[in-house]
């Protein structure tokens, strides 16, 4: 799976997600048919994040606060380490309107307003 998002500054977001969330930049391009972009992920993970900027488009509006990327980190030490890294990379801790996410996680906003939840729990269905 790949989640793509329009942004104003591909390089700044790619750097923030790499430093703050531990992603690796798997690919980048400049002015490919009018687009700059970066794909981030973990080499063996079945998902990627893509940040894209169209040269001829206006700057995109900030994502809606309910557009969330949620990462489940069940180990408390790993969760704490990732929260510390996110804050050091410039993610801002923000309140979440949904009390479920507030109970065992933390919501962050990236430099362009995109929301990420680091949940200190295992995924259950």
C-alpha positions in Angstrom: 0.0 0.0 0.0 1.2 3.5 -0.7 -0.4 6.6 0.8 0.3 9.8 -1.2 -0.1 13.3 -0.1 0.4 16.7 -1.8 2.7 19.0 0.0 4.4 22.3 -0.4 8.0 21.2 0.5 8.9 17.6 -0.3 12.4 17.8 1.0 11.4 19.2 4.4 8.6 16.7 4.9 10.8 13.7 3.8 13.5 14.8 6.3 11.0 15.3 9.1 9.5 11.8 8.6 12.9 10.2 8.2 14.3 11.7 11.4 11.1 11.7 13.5 9.4 8.5 12.5 12.4 6.4 11.4 11.5 6.1 7.7 14.1 5.7 5.0 13.9 7.7 1.8 13.4 4.9 -0.8 13.2 7.1 -3.8 13.1 10.8 -4.9 12.6 12.7 -8.1 12.8 16.3 -9.2 10.8 17.9 -12.0 9.5 14.6 -13.4 6.8 15.8 -15.8 6.2 18.8 -13.5 6.4 17.0 -10.1 8.8 16.6 -7.3 8.4 13.7 -5.0 9.8 11.4 -2.3 8.8 7.9 -1.3 9.5 6.8 2.3 9.2 3.6 4.1 11.0 0.6 5.5 12.6 -1.8 3.0 10.6 -4.8 4.1 7.4 -3.1 5.1 4.3 -3.5 2.9 3.5 0.2 2.9 5.1 3.5 1.7 4.4 7.2 2.2 4.7 9.5 -0.8 5.0 13.2 -0.7 4.4 15.0 -4.0 4.6 18.6 -5.1 3.1 19.7 -8.5 5.0 22.7 -9.8 2.0 24.3 -11.6 -0.5 23.8 -8.8 -1.2 26.2 -5.8 0.1 25.2 -2.4 -2.2 22.5 -1.0 -4.3 23.3 2.0 -3.4 21.6 5.3 -4.9 18.1 5.6 -8.1 17.8 7.6 -7.4 16.9 11.3 -9.2 13.6 10.9 -6.8 12.5 8.0 -4.6 10.4 10.3 -1.7 8.1 9.8 -1.7 5.8 12.8 1.3 3.7 13.8 0.9 1.0 16.5 3.9 0.6 18.7 3.1 -1.9 21.5 6.5 -1.8 23.2 6.4 1.2 25.6 10.2 1.8 25.3 10.0 1.9 21.5 6.9 4.2 21.7 8.7 6.6 24.1 11.8 6.6 21.9 9.7 7.3 18.8 7.8 10.1 20.5 11.0 11.7 21.6 12.4 11.5 18.0 9.2 12.9 16.5 9.4 15.9 18.8 13.1 16.4 18.1 12.3 16.4 14.4 9.7 19.2 14.8 6.5 17.2 15.0 4.1 19.2 17.4 2.1 17.3 19.9 -1.6 18.3 19.4 -4.8 17.3 21.0 -7.1 14.9 19.2 -10.8 15.4 19.2 -11.4 11.7 19.5 -10.9 10.5 23.1 -10.0 7.0 21.9 -6.7 8.3 20.4 -5.9 10.3 23.6 -6.1 7.3 25.9 -3.0 5.3 24.8 -1.4 7.4 22.2 -0.1 10.8 21.1 -1.2 12.8 18.1 1.4 14.9 16.3 1.2 17.5 13.5 4.0 17.7 10.9 5.3 20.9 9.6 2.4 21.2 7.1 -0.3 20.2 9.4 -0.5 16.5 8.6 -1.5 14.4 11.6 0.3 11.3 12.8 -0.8 9.2 15.8 1.8 7.1 17.7 -0.3 4.6 19.5 1.2 2.7 22.4 -0.8 -0.5 21.8 -0.9 -3.5 19.5 -3.2 -3.5 16.5 -6.3 -5.6 17.2 -9.1 -6.3 14.9 
